[in-house]
C-alpha cells in the first residue's frame, strides 16, 4: 500500500513522516490523528458563536436605529403639520402676552 500524501510504498498516510497537520502545523501526523484537536474544535466553536452574536447584535442595533429614525421623522412631520399659521390675529394675541410668558416655536 502506498501513502496518499507522498506516494511512497513504505508507509501509509497515517504514518507519513512528511505530512503536515492542518490543526497544529506539526510534521509527522495528519489532522485526524492530532492530539490538539479538542482545543482546535473549541476555538472554531467560539469563533462561530462570536460571529452569530455579532450578527444578532447588528440586526438588533439596525432595528433600533430604524425605529428611532422613524419616530424622529414622524415627530418632525407632526411638528410641521401642527405649525400655527402666523397671520395678523396671531400677532395681535402676542401683543397681550407678557414677554416672560412667550414661548419660542
TAGIRA-V953956 format. One record per residue. RES is the residue in one small letter. OMEGA is omega in whole degrees, -180 to 180 (none if undefined). Layout:
[[RES,OMEGA] [RES,OMEGA]]
This chain:
[[x,-177] [x,180] [x,-180] [x,-179] [x,-177] [x,176] [x,173] [x,-178] [x,-174] [x,-178] [x,175] [x,-174] [x,179] [x,-178] [x,-176] [x,-179] [x,-177] [x,-178] [x,-180] [x,180] [x,180] [x,-178] [x,-175] [x,178] [x,175] [x,179] [x,173] [x,175] [x,179] [x,-176] [x,-178] [x,176] [x,-176] [x,178] [x,-177] [x,-176] [x,-179] [x,179] [x,180] [x,179] [x,178] [x,179] [x,180] [x,-180] [x,-179] [x,177] [x,180] [x,179] [x,179] [x,179] [x,180] [x,179] [x,179] [x,179] [x,180] [x,179] [x,180] [x,179] [x,180] [x,180] [x,-179] [x,178] [x,179] [x,179] [x,179] [x,180] [x,180] [x,179] [x,-179] [x,178] [x,179] [x,179] [x,-180] [x,178] [x,178] [x,179] [x,179] [x,179] [x,179] [x,-179] [x,-175] [x,178] [x,180] [x,178] [x,-175] [x,176] [x,-176] [x,-179] [x,178] [x,-178] [x,176] [x,177] [x,179] [x,-179] [x,-178] [x,-178] [x,175] [x,-178] [x,-178] [x,-179] [x,-175] [x,178] [x,180] [x,179] [x,none]]
